[in-house]
Amino acid sequence: MNNILVFSEPIRSGKSTLLLNWIIQYKNIKGVICPDIAGKRKLYIINEHLLLPLEVDVGSTNNTLQAGRFIFNADSFKRAGESLLLEDYNVPSYMLIDEIGKLEMEKKQGFEPALTRLIEHYKSNQTSDKLILVIRDYLLQDALMKYGLQDATIIKKDFFEQQISQVKTRNTYPVIGLVMCGGKSSRMGSPKALLKYHNKPQYIMVKNLLEPFCHTVQISCKHEQVDWFEQGVVLQFDDDAYTQNGPVAALLTACKLNEGNAYILIGCDYPALNANDINLLVQTGQTFNKSCCFVNSENMEEPLLAFYHPNDLMLLSEFYHSGQYSLGRFLKYINAVKIGAEDETTIKSYDTPEAFMLWC
């Protein structure tokens, strides 16, 4: 059973950080990992670059599983299981399952039944992949017995440490917030930046929301919009070289003015957005050391609910000059982490007068 490896260490021994560093640097990995981000456990489907809510609050969703004091989103487990069973096992790589716990072993929930099917597939030696199962130390012997893994190879931290280079220092770059106000608001019929969902113009609400997470917050707008904004806010106008090309012009202009920064771009059409959403964006970008964005119910990237990492922004000018002007396509191009919101209503876009009136 040389193609099944079991990684077992005590709780709080640095397993999650080590595994994250491994999947970030070692590219030939599939499967799932469950890191703690912004104070809650998430579920990351590695090959899809998709981060789903896993640990949730009481009442946040109707479909939950409980393990001890923790409540988990059952739909996220189901989505992960579907992805695992669609994998191509014939491409040499690692399949990682983080982690096997009491949900799987005692209740046949969580990653089950996909987990058992995967183990049986690897035990049959029909693949050149290696399956890595993460199991907490106090469950190890019971798990080996339950899944018939007595002959599996037990690995320790050095297995991963020897495959990754020294981790670079992270989170040393300034984060700048850009409130996106330069759109035409043609469907709304009036400037979305000036609408009052919360008794203040929306651009002020977004600015206030970003400030605790940013070194500075700027308003991206056009010259003819100057009179919209109160005195004291920092305005950014698109560089003449990029005008008329939408939000990518604002981001290119910001990068040209201040290289080496990360940027959070937030549109003015998300009135239910809250500080938890912004925190999740920042924490995800810093955890994975790359760009990230929320995705809508159709799993499409939201480029104006996004964190742009300085490493990825080095590719933006080349992308633009190749004739690509869509930030959504840029996020696909750089394999940005896609974040599924715990509460999809907070990232709902309001684009029409009817939607605005329903809010009011």
Order of alpha helices (4+ residues) and beta strands (2+ residues): beta-alpha-beta-beta-beta-beta-beta-beta-alpha-beta-alpha-alpha-beta-alpha-beta-alpha-beta-alpha-beta-beta-alpha-beta-alpha-beta-beta-alpha-alpha-alpha-beta-alpha
